[in-house]
Amino acid sequence: MEADFFVASASHTMWILMLACAPLLIPTLVVGVLIGMVQAATSINEATLTFVPKLIVFALVIILFGSAILVLLTDFTQDIFARIPELVR
């Protein structure tokens, strides 16, 4: 039973990690690809041209989804701590 508990906990942890990171990574990746295509088309090779828009998009996503991500992580942490007595007995 303990092995099943740990495998299920690890699987649940990876799912929560994906749900917490996806809203941050996907928009940043899309902006990076779009700006990379513009840079390739115009032959402009400036590092700050990609960094600043990605930073702005990341900040906007944190403002929009930060509270939802925090609630998700808080609920997961409370669930993990609530499962500790099952593991100890």
URFENZI-V700926 format. One record per pair of residues at least 6 apart in sequence whose ideal C-beta (glycine too) atoms are under 7 Angstrom apart, sorted by the first residue. I is the first residue (numbers start at 0). J is the second residue. If there is no record, write none. Layout:
i = <I;I>
j = <J;J>
//
This chain:
i = <4;15;15;18;19;19;19;22;22;22;23;23;26;26;27;27;27;30;30;30;31;31;34;34;34;35;38;38>
j = <86;71;75;71;68;71;72;60;64;68;57;60;56;60;53;56;57;52;53;56;49;53;48;49;52;49;44;48>
//
